[in-house]
């Protein structure tokens, strides 16, 4: 079977590293409100938002898209976290709440480098075939994420473009070494409207709110072009002085946590030249 590149015709291609965690039951939204860092009660049914889980010390365990169909059915679309491990971790806090938490291996994510047929903004759209559409585009480029019962076809070139788009727009990927390392502010997750400083208690809320209201955020996410491949945890330095560390990388670019007031001096990552590049806007929902 011939296959035209999705990068050229807008066809859907597989995004194999996404996994779905499903919360269902009478207390699903209430449980999510108590455990996740964004305001689930403020999210209208049929819409989605960026959100995540934190440690009690305010470090990010997982970042995900949270889809709220209604108060009794929520989906967590995970990019990096192990879904079974996260489900087990959340299960410890269920106590007497009426909900189930399960991994749904029958749902598959696919992407298209084209505008959605149905979805707009933060609204969730359901296609005639039952697939779910999300608008993950920005002003500088349209994209559609599709969740369906069957995986899409592999398209390595299109997947490279998809991941590069995420990085350029400041969506950090958290490999195992980067889990529980960074606060939401250090990852500049305010750019994604991914956390709340006004809602009630959730794990890490006190740290997040104190940092926000006392103006203590001194570091944030920076996009860098790199002369050599970078790896998570690599130091970003100038003249032998470490300024921060790489969070994730893709191709010749990286996202790193660095001082908000970056000195105008040459940078290097593990000895190779690096240069700041602007973070693009548009992924907030």
C-alpha positions as CSV (number, residue, x, y, z in Angstrom):
1,X,0.0,0.0,0.0
2,X,1.5,3.3,-1.0
3,X,1.6,6.1,1.6
4,X,2.0,9.8,0.9
5,X,3.8,11.7,3.6
6,X,1.5,13.3,6.1
7,X,3.9,16.2,6.1
8,X,2.7,17.1,2.6
9,X,-1.0,16.1,2.4
10,X,-2.3,16.5,5.9
11,X,-3.0,12.8,6.3
12,X,-3.0,11.4,9.8
13,X,0.1,9.6,11.1
14,X,0.8,7.7,14.2
15,X,2.1,9.4,17.4
16,X,3.1,6.2,19.2
17,X,4.4,7.6,22.4
18,X,1.1,8.9,23.7
19,X,-1.0,6.9,26.2
20,X,-4.4,7.3,27.7
21,X,-5.4,7.2,31.3
22,X,-9.2,7.2,31.9
23,X,-11.0,8.4,35.0
24,X,-14.6,7.4,35.3
25,X,-17.2,7.6,38.0
26,X,-19.3,9.9,40.1
27,X,-16.3,11.6,41.7
28,X,-14.0,11.7,38.7
29,X,-13.9,15.5,38.3
30,X,-13.7,16.0,42.1
31,X,-10.8,13.7,42.4
32,X,-9.0,15.4,39.4
33,X,-9.6,18.8,41.0
34,X,-7.9,17.6,44.2
35,X,-4.9,15.9,42.5
36,X,-4.0,17.9,39.4
37,X,-2.4,21.3,39.1
38,X,-5.0,23.0,36.9
39,X,-8.6,24.1,37.7
40,X,-10.8,21.2,36.6
41,X,-14.0,22.7,37.9
42,X,-13.5,25.8,35.7
43,X,-13.1,23.7,32.6
44,X,-16.4,23.4,30.8
45,X,-17.6,19.9,29.8
46,X,-16.5,19.1,26.2
47,X,-13.3,21.0,26.5
48,X,-9.6,20.2,27.4
49,X,-6.7,21.9,29.1
50,X,-3.0,21.3,29.8
51,X,-2.5,20.0,33.4
52,X,-0.2,17.8,35.4
53,X,0.7,16.0,38.6
54,X,3.1,17.4,41.2
55,X,5.0,16.1,44.2
56,X,4.2,17.7,47.6
57,X,7.4,19.8,47.0
58,X,5.9,21.2,43.8
59,X,8.0,19.2,41.3
60,X,6.4,18.0,38.0
61,X,5.7,14.3,37.9
62,X,3.7,14.3,34.6
63,X,2.4,16.8,32.1
64,X,-0.7,15.9,30.1
65,X,-3.7,17.1,28.2
66,X,-6.8,16.6,30.3
67,X,-10.0,16.0,28.4
68,X,-13.2,16.6,30.3
69,X,-16.2,15.1,28.6
70,X,-18.3,15.6,31.7
71,X,-17.9,15.4,35.5
72,X,-17.9,11.6,35.4
73,X,-15.5,11.0,32.4
74,X,-12.1,12.5,32.0
75,X,-9.1,11.4,29.8
76,X,-5.5,12.1,30.5
77,X,-3.4,12.1,27.3
78,X,0.1,11.4,28.5
79,X,3.2,12.1,26.5
80,X,6.0,10.7,28.7
81,X,4.7,9.3,32.0
82,X,4.3,5.5,32.3
83,X,0.5,5.2,32.4
84,X,0.4,2.1,34.6
85,X,2.7,3.6,37.1
86,X,0.8,6.9,37.2
87,X,-2.5,5.0,37.6
88,X,-1.1,3.1,40.5
89,X,0.2,6.3,42.1
90,X,-3.2,8.0,41.7
91,X,-5.0,4.9,43.0
92,X,-3.4,5.5,46.4
93,X,-5.4,8.6,46.9
94,X,-8.8,7.3,45.8
95,X,-9.8,6.2,49.3
96,X,-13.7,6.2,49.3
97,X,-14.1,8.3,46.1
98,X,-16.4,6.8,43.6
99,X,-14.3,6.4,40.5
100,X,-12.1,4.0,38.5
101,X,-8.7,4.8,37.1
102,X,-7.5,2.6,34.1
103,X,-5.1,2.6,31.2
104,X,-6.9,2.3,27.9
105,X,-4.5,0.6,25.5
106,X,-7.2,0.6,22.8
107,X,-7.0,4.4,22.2
108,X,-4.3,5.6,19.8
109,X,-3.1,9.1,19.1
110,X,-2.5,10.4,15.6
111,X,-1.5,13.7,14.2
112,X,-2.0,15.8,11.0
113,X,-0.2,18.9,10.0
114,X,-3.4,20.5,8.9
115,X,-6.3,22.3,10.5
116,X,-9.0,20.2,12.3
117,X,-12.1,19.5,10.5
118,X,-14.2,20.0,13.6
119,X,-12.3,21.0,16.7
120,X,-11.6,24.7,17.5
121,X,-9.6,26.1,20.4
122,X,-10.1,24.1,23.6
123,X,-13.3,22.4,22.4
124,X,-13.3,18.6,22.0
125,X,-14.9,17.4,18.8
126,X,-16.2,13.9,18.0
127,X,-16.0,12.8,14.3
128,X,-18.7,10.6,12.7
129,X,-16.5,7.6,13.1
130,X,-16.2,8.2,16.9
131,X,-12.7,9.5,16.8
132,X,-11.9,12.5,19.0
133,X,-10.3,15.6,17.5
134,X,-8.2,18.3,19.3
135,X,-6.8,21.5,17.9
136,X,-3.1,21.6,18.7
137,X,-2.2,24.3,16.2
138,X,-0.9,27.8,16.6
139,X,-0.9,31.0,14.6
140,X,2.2,29.9,12.8
141,X,0.9,26.5,11.8
142,X,-2.2,24.3,12.0
143,X,-2.2,20.8,13.6
144,X,-4.8,18.2,14.5
145,X,-4.5,15.5,17.2
146,X,-6.8,12.6,16.7
147,X,-7.6,9.9,19.2
148,X,-9.1,6.8,17.7
149,X,-9.5,3.0,18.2
150,X,-7.0,2.2,15.4
151,X,-3.4,3.5,15.1
152,X,-2.4,5.7,12.1
153,X,0.3,4.9,9.7
154,X,3.9,5.5,10.5
155,X,5.4,8.7,8.9
156,X,8.9,9.4,10.4
157,X,9.2,12.8,8.6
158,X,5.9,14.1,9.8
159,X,6.5,12.9,13.4
160,X,9.8,14.8,13.4
161,X,8.0,18.0,12.3
162,X,5.3,17.4,15.0
163,X,7.9,17.0,17.8
164,X,9.9,20.0,16.5
165,X,6.7,22.1,16.7
166,X,6.1,21.1,20.3
167,X,9.6,22.1,21.3
168,X,9.5,25.4,19.5
169,X,6.3,26.3,21.3
170,X,7.7,25.4,24.7
171,X,6.0,22.1,25.4
172,X,8.6,20.2,27.5
173,X,9.1,16.5,27.3
174,X,10.0,14.8,30.6
175,X,12.1,11.7,30.3
176,X,12.7,9.6,33.4
177,X,15.7,11.6,34.5
178,X,13.7,14.9,34.4
179,X,10.7,13.7,36.4
180,X,10.4,15.4,39.8
181,X,13.2,17.9,38.9
182,X,11.3,21.1,38.0
183,X,8.5,23.3,39.3
184,X,5.8,24.5,36.9
185,X,7.3,27.9,36.9
186,X,10.8,26.6,36.0
187,X,9.2,24.9,33.0
188,X,7.3,28.1,32.2
189,X,4.0,26.1,32.2
190,X,2.2,29.4,32.6
191,X,2.7,29.8,28.8
192,X,0.5,26.7,28.4
193,X,-2.0,27.9,31.1
194,X,-1.2,24.5,32.7
195,X,-1.5,25.3,36.4
196,X,-3.6,27.3,38.7
197,X,-2.5,29.5,41.6
198,X,-6.1,30.3,42.7
199,X,-7.9,27.0,43.2
200,X,-7.9,25.0,46.4
201,X,-5.4,22.5,47.7
202,X,-3.6,20.0,45.5
203,X,-0.2,18.3,45.9
204,X,2.5,21.0,45.6
205,X,-0.1,23.9,45.5
206,X,1.6,25.7,48.4
207,X,4.9,25.8,46.7
208,X,3.4,26.9,43.4
209,X,1.3,29.7,44.9
210,X,4.0,31.0,47.2
211,X,6.5,31.2,44.3
212,X,3.9,33.0,42.2
213,X,2.6,35.5,44.8
214,X,6.0,36.3,46.3
215,X,7.6,36.7,42.9
216,X,10.3,34.2,43.6
217,X,10.5,32.6,40.1
218,X,14.1,33.3,39.0
219,X,14.4,30.6,36.3
220,X,12.3,29.5,33.4
221,X,12.3,27.6,30.1
222,X,14.6,28.7,27.3
223,X,14.8,27.5,23.7
224,X,18.3,27.0,22.4
225,X,19.8,26.0,19.1
226,X,22.7,23.6,19.5
227,X,25.8,22.9,17.5
228,X,25.8,19.2,18.7
229,X,23.2,16.8,20.0
230,X,22.1,17.6,23.5
231,X,20.7,15.2,26.1
232,X,18.4,15.8,29.1
233,X,20.5,16.8,32.1
234,X,23.4,18.2,30.1
235,X,24.7,21.4,31.6
236,X,24.3,24.8,29.9
237,X,27.3,27.0,30.8
238,X,29.2,30.1,29.9
239,X,32.9,30.5,30.4
240,X,32.9,27.4,32.6
241,X,30.1,28.5,34.9
242,X,26.9,26.4,34.8
243,X,23.7,28.4,34.3
244,X,21.2,25.6,34.0
245,X,20.4,22.2,32.5
246,X,18.8,20.8,29.4
247,X,15.2,19.4,30.0
248,X,14.7,17.9,26.5
249,X,16.0,18.2,23.0
250,X,15.0,17.4,19.4
251,X,17.3,17.7,16.4
252,X,19.4,20.8,16.7
253,X,17.3,22.4,19.4
254,X,16.8,22.0,23.1
255,X,14.7,23.4,26.0
256,X,16.6,24.2,29.1
257,X,15.9,25.7,32.5
258,X,17.9,28.9,32.7
259,X,17.9,32.2,34.6
260,X,15.1,34.5,33.5
261,X,17.7,37.3,33.1
262,X,20.1,35.5,30.8
263,X,23.5,37.2,30.4
264,X,24.5,38.3,26.9
265,X,27.4,35.9,26.7
266,X,28.2,32.9,24.6
267,X,26.6,29.6,25.8
268,X,27.6,26.0,25.4
269,X,26.0,22.7,26.1
270,X,28.4,20.0,27.2
271,X,31.2,22.1,25.5
272,X,29.3,22.6,22.2
273,X,28.1,26.1,21.1
274,X,24.5,27.0,21.9
275,X,22.4,30.1,21.2
276,X,19.1,31.4,22.4
277,X,16.1,31.2,20.1
278,X,12.6,32.7,20.7
279,X,9.9,30.5,22.2
280,X,6.8,30.6,20.0
281,X,3.3,31.2,21.4
282,X,0.0,29.5,20.7
283,X,-0.4,26.2,22.5
284,X,-2.2,27.6,25.5
285,X,-5.9,26.5,25.7
